[in-house]
Amino acid sequence: MIKRKINKKQLPDSERHFGVILEDVDSKLGFVLDGHKALDKEIGDFRKEVDERFNEVDYKFELVFDELHLIRNLPC
């Protein structure tokens, strides 16, 4: 896409105002995108923490089940 230079002084007032509004919306959309990126990172970090915690819990349950298995199989 080729950008062409437009002499803003030759544009009607309504088109200049519309351009100002578009620039404002564009800058606000940039803030929304930045916020989305930050939230995406936070969610990724949280997911990693949860996965690590679940792995730890799974490991501990395995140990408990192994101990229970040994206790059940002890001769009386």
Secondary structure, DSSP 8 states (H G I E B T S, - for coil): -------GGGS-HHHHHHHHHHHHHHHHHHHHHHHHHHHHHHHHHHHHHHHHHHHHHHHHHHHHHHHHHHHHTS--
